[in-house]
């Protein structure tokens, strides 16, 4: 199928894009890489009257360091992150995540902000941002605000974004030089969305750990008890039984095979963070 007729606006500035979105209300949609909204338009799952293209906005394609925060522009593509086009991103955990998103053709066009706005529970960026405790920079006609990733995604494909909001950047807290990082997911074939996924961030210096599970029915979920244990004791006491106990309440409706996929993806992810082959 092809998209229903709409007016196309190529924005020259964030302010222009916000003005068009505010005027269009629910019948206007922003678009950047077109890897999420594009298929929805062609399948006529959404029929906006106006589509506002954000892909040419230079102010959303920068990476800067602000004190203890790395600010990554929302229109930066997965491929640009993967390739280390921006020096500040090189060897950052986000580079590993970007390299494993879908296929290279998707990574060439898909953007960080677009993926977050789409909020697919099985997507990579909502999970990675949760593990890194990122904040989402959201701009509207009334101003700019930072939204914690834990508050950003409400449910599957549902976020706190209003119709005239734009994600302009993502703020990642400074990553310690001693930090450990793991990222694992199970896919039936290379490039598809995950059926079970896990991201782990461990900082021995501050004794902080976040073990986060994705590909659930809704937003990613932090395994709080397991995270505290790993932060305090490392791999001591970290085994399949501990992971199963941590996941038990999270997966009440899942069959045994699906539960085992989640158990194994958590085990692999945390062991990867500690540099242990499994």
N, C-alpha and C positions, 0 to 999 in steps of 0.2 A: 504493500500500500504506500501511498504518498501522503504527506502532511496536508491537512486542510489549509486553506489560504490564510496567510497572516501578513502583517506589516513587519518588515525587517528594518531595524535601526542599528547601525554600527556606531556605537558610542565613542566619542572622542575624549571623554573624561568621565570620571566616576560621578561627578555632579550631574552631567547630562543623563547618564544612565539612571541615576536615582530619580531625576525629574520625570523621565519617561515611565518608569515603573510606578511612581506615585500616581501619575495621571491615569495609567492603565488599570491600577488596582489588581484584582484577581485575574484579569484577562491579559496581563502582561507577564512575560517570563524572561529572566536573564539566561544567557547561554554563553559558554566559553569554548570548551573543547568539543562539545556536541556528542560525547560518548554516552551520556545518560539521557539528556533531553531529546537528542536527535532520534533515537529509536522510538521513544515515546510519541514524538510528533508523527513519525511515519506510520506507526500503528494506530494513530489517532486516539491514544489513551489520554492525551491532553490536546486541547484545541485553543491555544491563546490567540487573541487578536493581534498582539504585538510581541515580537521576540527581539530582545535587546542584546546585541553581541558585545561581550566584554573582552574579547581576545586581543584587542589592539591597545589596551590600556597599560601604558608603560609603568604607571605607579603601582600596578598589581603584579609586576614581574621583577621585583627586586628582592634581594636577601640582605638583611642588615642585622648588626649586633647592637642590642640596646641593653646596656648593663649586663644583667644575667639572663637575658632572653634573646633567642634567635628568632627574628621575624622573617617569615617566608611568605612572599606574595601569593595570593590565591590563584592567580592565572598562570603560575609556573607549571609546566607539564611534568608528568611522571618521568618522561625520558630525560628532561633537563636535570632533574634531581638524580636520577640513576647515573647519568654521565658525569656528574660533578661539575656541571657548567659553572656553577657558582662556588667559589673557593670555600666559603663558610660552611657549605653543606658536605664537602668531601669528608668521608670517613665518619659522618654522623649516622646514627641509626636509621634515619629516614632514607638514606641512600640504599640500604639493604632492602627496605620495604618496597621502594619504588621499582627496583629491578625485578621484583616478582609479581608485579601487577599484570594480569592478563597477557596480552601479546604486545610485541614491540609496536605494531601499528596503532594499537589503543594507547600505549604509553606516549607515542609521538603527539597525540592530540589531547588526551585526557588531562584534566587539571586537578590540582590539590583541592581547590575550593569547590569545584564542581562535584567531585566525589563525595565530599563532606555534606554538601547541600542535598545530594540525592539520598544519602543516609541508608544505603542498602546494608542490612545487618551483616552480610557476608563480605562486605568490602574491606579493603586493606587499611584505608586511612582512618576510619572511625576507630578501629582497633588500635592501631599504632599511636594515634593521638591520645587515646585513653591510657595506654601504658606509659607514655611520656608526660602525662598530666598537662597537655597543651591547653591553650586558651584560643578561642576563635574570635577574630576581630570582625565585628559586624558593623556596617555603616548604613545609615538611613538618612532621610532628609533632616531628621531631628538631631543627628550627631553620630558619634562612634562609641561603641561599647565593646568590652571584652567579656566573652561568655565562656565559662569553664566547660571543658568537653563533657564533664559528668552531667551538666545541665543542658547541653546543646541538643542531644538526640533524645527525643521523647519516646519514640516507638519506631517500628519499621517504616522507613520512608517518611518519617515525621520528625521535624525539628522545631526549634523555637523561632525560626525565621518567619518574619511577616512577609506579606506579598511584595513590599517595597524595600526589603532588606537585601544587602549584598555582602557576601563574605569577601573581605578585602585582603585578609592575611591570616596566617596561623602563627601563634607565638609559642615556641618550644622553650621550656626552661633549660638553663645551661646544663650540659651533660658533663658529669665529673670525669676526670682523666682516668679514674679507677673503675668507672661504671662498666657493667656487663650487660649485654643485650642479647635476647633470643627472639626469633620469629619463625613460627612454623604453622603450616596449614595443610589440610588434606583436601585434595581435589581429585575427582575421578579421572580427569585428563588435564594436561598442562594448559593453563590459561583461563580456565573457568573459575567461577566463584567458589570459595571454600565451603566445605560441608562441616568442617570443624577447624578452628584456628586459635592461636594463642600468641600473645606477645608478652615478653618479660623484660623489665628494667630493674637492675639491681645495682645499688651504689654502696659498696662496703664502707666508704668513708663516712657516710651519714647513717648507715644501717637502715636504709630505706629500700623496699622492694615492692614492685607492683606486678603481679601476675594476672593478666587479663585474658578472658576467654571471649572469642567472637563467633560469628556465624550462628547466633542464637535467634530466637523469635523477635527480639528487640535489640536494644542497645547492648554493647559489650558489657561484661560484668567482671568486676575485680574480685579475685579469690582472696578476700581479706585475711582470713585466718592463716591460709597457706603462705601468703605474702609476708606476714609478720614472722612466721616460723622460719622461712628461708632467709629473711633479713637478719634474724638473730643467730641462726645456727647453720646457715649454708645448706649443704646437701645432707647434713645429719638429720635423720628422721624423715627425709623426703623420699617417699617410695610410692608404689602404686596404691597401697591402702590409704595413704594420706591424701592422695589426689582424688580417689574415689569418694572419700568422706567429704572432701571440700566441694565436689561437684554434685553430690547426692540431691540436695534440695533444688539445684538449678535445672536439673533435667528430669523432672518427675514423669513427663509424658513420653520420653524417648525410649526406643527399643534398646536391647542389650548391645547390638552392633554399634549404634550411634553413640551410646554412652562410652563404649570402649574406644571409639575414635577420639572423643574428647579427652579421655584419660591419657591416651598415648600422645596426643598432640601437646598436652601440658608437660608430660614427662620429657619429651624430646626438646621442648622449648627451654625449659629450665636447665636441663643438662647442657644444651647448646650455650646458654649464657655463661655457664661455668667452664666451658671448653672441654666437656666430657663427651666422648663419642658414645652413642647408644644404638 
